[in-house]
Every structure is written in structure tokens, then in C-alpha cells.
């Protein structure tokens, strides 16, 4: 390569991702230089916890003052991997105002305050890149923004949380209990000490808000995503699903329906044979459907320091090799679509309920569903007497009709437990 350029990175945060970005830049330096002409250097590291900085990192690189990064004229690209939303917002906002291009892995920030940041990036003519914010190493942002530009996407299904996929995969394979597997996953480092955002669905909801915004060119914020997690999924549910030919997964579903957008995250039954049912362990996958493409699925590691760092470094090198900030770098949300009402979405459901095992019980339950136009596709009964449990699968129906039927079923004397419901994809 005849023309080499030094590009200096200011790294905000030296945690799992930050330290992996630092190492990857050292490790891949020569081949990036050879391949692209970019002499990539880490010029500053912002880290307030000095115990996170290993001895081999030159101490003169490290600072606890953001101003030392953002006011350093030799820094070209600021990389935010500290997480959280308040300081991270200020850091990215200030960096762009001071002429830096920025890269972030912060899904919660983009899903909640993305509009302000993307507007600023456009006004300041700065790059704001975020491949690492969704699905770790999987290059889904680039593929959706560039390769799918003419794909007429109408549906994005995602398994975008590795922690929950790991737990549910083990529940299915080992027939283990949720709490035991979660505790073991924490010991093995597959789940955070505080797993709330993962198991509760908030992490996946933020990622789906970002994916939906890109797919449908209309901003979806975290507050517009209805989500639930896997905390209430029991081994019994997973076993019933298995018996009926399904796998339970935490699924993000983003759909364009009648020019409105629906984005939700929920534990769902997927038929064995659906491409997403085969996504095992902590892997992620994004399944895209569009009028012009049919179906495409991307899968791979969705978390972890090194895989996520590959996405960050790819963004850095891409910025370094792009002369102007064009349409692929600026905000792609040029439409303003409304949200599709949740009750109007059509879904099939799995229902599990404890019942009195007596003559006429099935007829009573079936009649409640019939009154609400909910058609039953499949049913099994387990146990007898006081131990009896009914498991039903419905045909797709408007969710408002289904939930009205469930409210009515709760009032039946023969139903001895709150019905447990899961969507079926
Ligand atoms: N905690 C996330 C997961 C990875 O389990 O997939 C970072 O978003």
C-alpha cells in the first residue's frame, strides 16, 4: 500500500469489550495496515478504575479525564464502550461536537436517545457507527443498511440475547430447572451477576428497537417495544413444548403491518425445523423476510469481549476508509410510521392450565375460547384428578380476542391455576 495514514482511537472504557478492542487493534495492526493502509493506534484510554488496566498497557495512554481524550487533536475516532446511558450520551455528544467520529456498542443508549445522537451526527457530518450494539460479531447492521437496501424488509425475527438462549437451550437439552441453570450459567460466566436486563427481556428489546428502526426506516424507541422475559418459563413448559414438537426461545419480533410497525420481545414456541429453533447456546441469529428476498438468516456469537470487539474494530476501519459521511453513515429513519396496536396482532398461543379432571371441563374451556373466536389446534392432558393439567395450542387469532378469552377462563371454577400463556411462532 503506497499511502498509509495514522488513525488514532480514543477508547472510553477498559472493561470486557474495551480491553478486547485494545488487544484486537494490537493483534490485527499489521494486517489492517497491509490491507487498508490504515495505521491504527490507540491514542488514549479513558478508565476511572485503574485496577482494570494491566501492566503492559502504557500508563501514559491512560487517563481518568474525558477531556484528555476529546480535546486531544490527534484523536480521530472516539469509541464508547463504557455502557450506561447518561455519561455515555454526554461523551458521544461532546465528541461529535468536537469533530470526532464515534463508534458505540451501547444498545440501551441508541434505543432510548438515538434520535438526538443521529441528528447531531448528521448536522455535524460525523460518523456514528454501532455494529457492536446488536448481536455481537454478527454484521447485521451493515447487512441490513447496505445489502438489504432494496430487499423490502417486512419482518425481522431475532434471537438477540445470548444469556437467555444459553439458559433455554440447556433447559431443553438437559431438562434442567431455570433457577439451577441460571445459577450455573453465572458461575460459568455465561450470565451476569445481575442478569435482570438479559432474562427480563430489556436487552433484547433495545436491540430489536434498533433492528426495527433500520429495517423499516422509521425510528422505534425502547419505550415502544413491549417485552417480557424468561423468568416464568418452567421446565414443565419446555417439556410440553418438546412433546408437541416445539423449542422455547426468547424471540424478538419486528413486523411491518399495513404501514405500521409492531416490535415485541417474548418467550415463544418455535416449531422444530424453523431455522431459529436450531440456534443453540449463547449464539444469536437474525432472520429477515422481505418481499424481494424471501428469507435470509445470519447467525453467530452475539456476546463476549473478542467477538464484540471484531464489530467495533470493523466500524473503526470502515470509518477510516470512508472519505465522506454519506447515506450509509447517516440516520436511515426517513419515515415516520405509527405503531401497530398490540391487540390487533395475530398470534397463535400455547396455554397451560391446571384443571379439575371432571366431565364437562374441556367443554367449558373450549366454549370460552369458541365464544371469543379462538380456534384450538392441538391439545394434551397430563395427570388425573387434582393433578390434571391441560395444554392447548391455538390457531392464530387477534391477541385482543385471545386475552379476553383468557380473562374469562380465569373466572371458571374448573380452572385451578392462572393459565400460563406463550406465543407460538
Ligand atoms: N448480555 C447480552 C447477551 C450481550 O446475553 O446477549 C450484550 O448485549
Boltz pocket constraint, residues with backbone or C-beta under 6 A from the ligand:
constraints:
  - pocket:
      binder: B
      contacts: [[A, 133], [A, 160], [A, 161], [A, 162], [A, 163], [A, 164], [A, 190], [A, 198], [A, 203], [A, 282], [A, 302], [A, 303], [A, 304]]
      max_distance: 6.0
